[in-house]
Amino acid sequence: MNWLFLGLAGLVEIAFSQSIRPTENFTRPLPTLVCFLLGAASIFLLSLAMRGLPVGTAYAVFTGIGAVGAIGLGIAVQRDPVTAGRLAALALIIGGVVLARITNPE
């Protein structure tokens, strides 16, 4: 169940990362509210995951999921550049998340 909470936290973190730009530097009230709610929800879900997972593992996986999702959506939706370096970084992050999961004692 802890890994489920962690996965959900990572997915909400991805949505949070995409909700920042529409706030236009936190000058638009509704997008700002959505942004804050997503941020709080991701941290809440992370805290639930940390009840049974080591803090370091949970946080590293959480940020890894968020980073991969943010970069992936940036490439797919916002036409961010695709470079060999960015793809290598994504592969390393994904490898780290997988390694953290399979070597966790739970």
N, CA, C and O of each residue as an XYZ file, in Angstrom:
424
protein
N       0.819     -1.192      0.000
C       0.000      0.000      0.000
C       0.868      1.264      0.000
O       0.507      2.273     -0.604
N       2.018      1.196      0.685
C       2.908      2.358      0.735
C       3.408      2.741     -0.656
O       3.521      3.923     -0.982
N       3.704      1.731     -1.471
C       4.177      2.006     -2.825
C       3.057      2.584     -3.685
O       3.316      3.395     -4.574
N       1.832      2.178     -3.431
C       0.699      2.758     -4.144
C       0.566      4.248     -3.813
O       0.402      5.081     -4.704
N       0.639      4.569     -2.517
C       0.599      5.981     -2.117
C       1.739      6.760     -2.755
O       1.561      7.902     -3.180
N       2.907      6.137     -2.819
C       4.059      6.816     -3.403
C       3.860      7.055     -4.899
O       4.182      8.130     -5.405
N       3.337      6.071     -5.594
C       3.054      6.244     -7.020
C       2.026      7.339     -7.264
O       2.179      8.155     -8.173
N       0.975      7.354     -6.444
C      -0.039      8.400     -6.567
C       0.546      9.771     -6.262
O       0.234     10.754     -6.934
N       1.399      9.826     -5.240
C       2.048     11.095     -4.902
C       2.874     11.600     -6.076
O       2.870     12.794     -6.375
N       3.582     10.691     -6.741
C       4.379     11.077     -7.904
C       3.524     11.578     -9.045
O       3.886     12.546     -9.714
N       2.388     10.930     -9.277
C       1.487     11.371    -10.346
C       0.903     12.747    -10.049
O       0.800     13.590    -10.940
N       0.524     12.970     -8.796
C       0.000     14.286     -8.424
C       1.112     15.335     -8.518
O       0.854     16.484     -8.874
N       2.324     14.948     -8.205
C       3.467     15.858     -8.329
C       3.668     16.282     -9.789
O       4.007     17.433    -10.063
N       3.459     15.359    -10.711
C       3.553     15.700    -12.129
C       2.492     16.744    -12.489
O       2.785     17.729    -13.166
N       1.270     16.521    -12.034
C       0.205     17.496    -12.285
C       0.556     18.834    -11.647
O       0.329     19.886    -12.243
N       1.108     18.797    -10.440
C       1.526     20.022     -9.757
C       2.558     20.784    -10.594
O       2.462     22.002    -10.747
N       3.535     20.069    -11.129
C       4.581     20.735    -11.909
C       3.998     21.450    -13.123
O       4.480     22.509    -13.527
N       2.961     20.860    -13.694
C       2.338     21.461    -14.867
C       1.368     22.587    -14.498
O       0.972     23.373    -15.359
N       0.989     22.663    -13.225
C       0.032     23.689    -12.793
C       0.710     25.003    -12.416
O       0.026     25.994    -12.159
N       2.018     25.029    -12.381
C       2.720     26.240    -11.943
C       2.651     27.343    -12.995
O       2.308     28.482    -12.677
N       2.971     27.020    -14.228
C       3.002     28.039    -15.286
C       1.675     28.786    -15.440
O       1.691     30.011    -15.560
N       0.521     28.098    -15.443
C      -0.749     28.824    -15.619
C      -1.054     29.839    -14.506
O      -1.932     30.684    -14.677
N      -0.357     29.771    -13.389
C      -0.597     30.759    -12.330
C      -0.081     32.141    -12.721
O      -0.456     33.146    -12.116
N       0.786     32.186    -13.742
C       1.415     33.434    -14.176
C       2.003     34.188    -12.978
O       1.599     35.301    -12.642
N       2.983     33.516    -12.353
C       3.673     34.061    -11.168
C       2.715     34.285    -10.001
O       2.852     35.249     -9.249
N       1.756     33.393     -9.862
C       0.777     33.412     -8.775
C      -0.066     34.684     -8.770
O      -0.439     35.190     -7.712
N      -0.360     35.192     -9.966
C      -1.207     36.376    -10.095
C      -2.636     36.025    -10.491
O      -3.518     36.882    -10.445
N      -2.873     34.770    -10.881
C      -4.216     34.330    -11.269
C      -4.780     33.466    -10.137
O      -4.245     32.392     -9.861
N      -5.848     33.919     -9.481
C      -6.339     33.241     -8.277
C      -6.724     31.772     -8.455
O      -6.282     30.932     -7.671
N      -7.523     31.443     -9.451
C      -7.981     30.051     -9.581
C      -6.835     29.099     -9.925
O      -6.701     28.065     -9.271
N      -6.008     29.405    -10.921
C      -4.871     28.514    -11.167
C      -3.910     28.420     -9.971
O      -3.304     27.374     -9.736
N      -3.782     29.505     -9.233
C      -2.926     29.480     -8.047
C      -3.502     28.542     -6.995
O      -2.763     27.780     -6.372
N      -4.804     28.591     -6.795
C      -5.453     27.691     -5.836
C      -5.262     26.237     -6.248
O      -4.938     25.389     -5.417
N      -5.465     25.951     -7.534
C      -5.268     24.585     -8.041
C      -3.826     24.146     -7.796
O      -3.580     23.022     -7.357
N      -2.887     25.023     -8.076
C      -1.473     24.717     -7.880
C      -1.184     24.365     -6.417
O      -0.543     23.353     -6.133
N      -1.657     25.199     -5.498
C      -1.420     24.945     -4.076
C      -2.084     23.652     -3.614
O      -1.504     22.902     -2.828
N      -3.293     23.387     -4.097
C      -3.983     22.152     -3.714
C      -3.245     20.918     -4.223
O      -3.116     19.930     -3.501
N      -2.765     20.968     -5.456
C      -1.999     19.838     -5.991
C      -0.702     19.634     -5.216
O      -0.323     18.501     -4.921
N      -0.028     20.723     -4.891
C       1.205     20.615     -4.108
C       0.953     19.989     -2.747
O       1.692     19.105     -2.314
N      -0.097     20.452     -2.074
C      -0.435     19.899     -0.761
C      -0.838     18.435     -0.870
O      -0.461     17.624     -0.024
N      -1.599     18.091     -1.900
C      -2.033     16.700     -2.075
C      -0.846     15.778     -2.323
O      -0.803     14.666     -1.797
N       0.116     16.231     -3.121
C       1.276     15.378     -3.395
C       2.085     15.138     -2.125
O       2.544     14.021     -1.884
N       2.260     16.170     -1.318
C       3.012     16.005     -0.071
C       2.236     15.149      0.925
O       2.835     14.358      1.654
N       0.924     15.295      0.967
C       0.114     14.458      1.847
C       0.260     12.983      1.476
O       0.480     12.136      2.342
N       0.136     12.684      0.182
C       0.290     11.295     -0.257
C       1.699     10.782      0.018
O       1.872      9.623      0.397
N       2.698     11.624     -0.168
C       4.074     11.238      0.158
C       4.194     10.913      1.639
O       4.856      9.942      2.006
N       3.568     11.704      2.486
C       3.637     11.445      3.928
C       2.998     10.110      4.286
O       3.466      9.412      5.185
N       1.916      9.754      3.574
C       1.296      8.444      3.813
C       2.246      7.323      3.410
O       2.340      6.310      4.102
N       2.944      7.499      2.301
C       3.898      6.485      1.846
C       5.046      6.334      2.838
O       5.560      5.234      3.038
N       5.442      7.433      3.451
C       6.574      7.401      4.374
C       6.256      6.715      5.699
O       7.153      6.505      6.516
N       4.997      6.365      5.919
C       4.671      5.613      7.133
C       5.348      4.249      7.121
O       5.671      3.699      8.174
N       5.563      3.700      5.917
C       6.145      2.367      5.846
C       7.374      2.253      4.973
O       7.925      1.162      4.819
N       7.817      3.365      4.395
C       9.007      3.344      3.545
C      10.069      4.249      4.139
O       9.744      5.249      4.780
N      11.335      3.910      3.935
C      12.389      4.800      4.399
C      12.255      6.176      3.741
O      11.925      6.279      2.560
N      12.511      7.220      4.511
C      12.349      8.583      4.021
C      13.179      8.823      2.763
O      12.678      9.389      1.791
N      14.418      8.407      2.771
C      15.294      8.631      1.622
C      14.788      7.955      0.366
O      14.784      8.551     -0.711
N      14.362      6.713      0.501
C      13.835      5.975     -0.648
C      12.561      6.633     -1.165
O      12.414      6.864     -2.365
N      11.648      6.931     -0.255
C      10.373      7.517     -0.664
C      10.581      8.854     -1.363
O       9.981      9.108     -2.408
N      11.418      9.702     -0.801
C      11.602     11.025     -1.394
C      12.331     10.940     -2.732
O      11.989     11.660     -3.671
N      13.323     10.074     -2.825
C      14.050      9.924     -4.088
C      13.132      9.411     -5.194
O      13.181      9.910     -6.319
N      12.304      8.430     -4.888
C      11.378      7.893     -5.888
C      10.334      8.951     -6.254
O      10.005      9.119     -7.428
N       9.822      9.653     -5.265
C       8.839     10.717     -5.479
C       9.377     11.787     -6.426
O       8.716     12.156     -7.397
N      10.567     12.276     -6.142
C      11.136     13.312     -7.004
C      11.498     12.748     -8.376
O      11.410     13.457     -9.379
N      11.899     11.492     -8.426
C      12.211     10.863     -9.709
C      10.986     10.760    -10.594
O      11.042     11.080    -11.781
N       9.870     10.309    -10.014
C       8.624     10.227    -10.777
C       8.227     11.616    -11.270
O       7.847     11.787    -12.428
N       8.316     12.596    -10.392
C       7.965     13.957    -10.768
C       8.846     14.501    -11.874
O       8.361     15.143    -12.806
N      10.145     14.243    -11.771
C      11.080     14.744    -12.785
C      10.834     14.090    -14.140
O      10.780     14.774    -15.162
N      10.687     12.783    -14.149
C      10.446     12.076    -15.411
C       9.131     12.544    -16.042
O       9.066     12.783    -17.248
N       8.106     12.670    -15.234
C       6.821     13.130    -15.753
C       6.868     14.553    -16.271
O       6.304     14.853    -17.323
N       7.539     15.431    -15.538
C       7.632     16.832    -15.960
C       8.426     16.959    -17.257
O       8.038     17.704    -18.157
N       9.523     16.240    -17.350
C      10.326     16.290    -18.578
C       9.553     15.664    -19.734
O       9.523     16.204    -20.840
N       8.931     14.524    -19.469
C       8.160     13.843    -20.520
C       7.018     14.695    -21.038
O       6.818     14.790    -22.249
N       6.266     15.315    -20.143
C       5.174     16.183    -20.580
C       5.705     17.436    -21.273
O       5.103     17.937    -22.222
N       6.827     17.926    -20.791
C       7.436     19.079    -21.447
C       7.780     18.770    -22.897
O       7.570     19.592    -23.789
N       8.311     17.577    -23.115
C       8.663     17.158    -24.479
C       7.400     16.911    -25.305
O       7.295     17.372    -26.442
N       6.449     16.187    -24.730
C       5.261     15.781    -25.479
C       4.264     16.907    -25.707
O       3.667     17.000    -26.779
N       4.081     17.761    -24.709
C       3.018     18.756    -24.779
C       3.544     20.158    -25.094
O       2.957     20.887    -25.893
N       4.642     20.519    -24.464
C       5.130     21.895    -24.600
C       6.285     22.031    -25.588
O       6.898     23.092    -25.710
N       6.567     20.941    -26.286
C       7.605     20.933    -27.323
C       8.989     21.337    -26.815
O       9.748     22.009    -27.513
N       9.302     20.918    -25.591
C      10.653     21.122    -25.076
C      11.625     20.324    -25.939
O      11.236     19.323    -26.542
N      12.866     20.749    -26.006
C      13.814     20.058    -26.878
C      14.117     18.634    -26.405
O      14.171     18.351    -25.208
N      14.311     17.749    -27.385
C      14.721     16.372    -27.120
C      16.188     16.274    -27.516
O      16.553     16.454    -28.678
N      17.018     15.984    -26.519
C      18.437     15.836    -26.794
C      18.914     14.513    -26.224
O      18.249     13.909    -25.382
N      20.057     14.073    -26.684
C      20.632     12.823    -26.170
C      20.881     12.932    -24.672
O      20.666     11.975    -23.929
N      21.325     14.079    -24.240
C      21.591     14.279    -22.812
C      20.338     14.185    -21.962
O      20.354     13.576    -20.892
N      19.258     14.782    -22.428
C      17.998     14.716    -21.685
C      17.463     13.289    -21.643
O      16.974     12.836    -20.608
N      17.556     12.586    -22.761
C      17.098     11.197    -22.794
C      17.951     10.318    -21.885
O      17.430      9.427    -21.214
N      19.250     10.563    -21.862
C      20.138      9.810    -20.961
C      19.780     10.103    -19.510
O      19.759      9.195    -18.678
N      19.500     11.362    -19.205
C      19.110     11.727    -17.839
C      17.823     11.011    -17.438
O      17.713     10.493    -16.327
N      16.858     10.984    -18.343
C      15.608     10.271    -18.063
C      15.857      8.791    -17.805
O      15.293      8.213    -16.876
N      16.701      8.184    -18.627
C      17.001      6.758    -18.451
C      17.658      6.506    -17.097
O      17.339      5.527    -16.424
N      18.562      7.376    -16.702
C      19.225      7.211    -15.403
C      18.249      7.390    -14.246
O      18.304      6.646    -13.266
N      17.359      8.370    -14.353
C      16.365      8.573    -13.292
C      15.451      7.368    -13.186
O      15.195      6.873    -12.088
N      14.957      6.894    -14.319
C      14.078      5.726    -14.314
C      14.806      4.515    -13.742
O      14.235      3.765    -12.950
N      16.048      4.320    -14.135
C      16.840      3.224    -13.583
C      17.005      3.338    -12.077
O      16.939      2.336    -11.366
N      17.217      4.539    -11.593
C      17.346      4.755    -10.150
C      16.059      4.459     -9.406
O      16.088      3.860     -8.331
N      14.933      4.870     -9.961
C      13.640      4.598     -9.330
C      13.383      3.094     -9.292
O      12.950      2.565     -8.268
N      13.645      2.407    -10.390
C      13.445      0.954    -10.437
C      14.376      0.267     -9.436
O      13.947     -0.631     -8.711
N      15.625      0.674     -9.391
C      16.576      0.080     -8.456
C      16.140      0.303     -7.002
O      16.243     -0.602     -6.174
N      15.654      1.512     -6.698
C      15.195      1.791     -5.342
C      14.014      0.890     -4.982
O      13.898      0.428     -3.846
N      13.151      0.650     -5.945
C      11.977     -0.198     -5.672
C      12.369     -1.659     -5.460
O      11.902     -2.295     -4.515
N      13.220     -2.192     -6.328
C      13.509     -3.626     -6.221
C      14.475     -3.961     -5.097
O      14.578     -5.121     -4.699
N      15.181     -2.972     -4.580
C      16.098     -3.254     -3.478
C      15.539     -2.834     -2.129
O      16.232     -2.935     -1.116
N      14.305     -2.368     -2.101
C      13.671     -1.989     -0.840
C      13.239     -3.255     -0.100
O      12.675     -4.162     -0.712
N      13.493     -3.326      1.197
C      13.147     -4.551      1.939
C      11.664     -4.842      2.054
O      11.297     -5.977      2.358
N      10.804     -3.877      1.827
C       9.358     -4.102      1.953
C       8.799     -4.891      0.802
O       7.598     -5.161      0.764
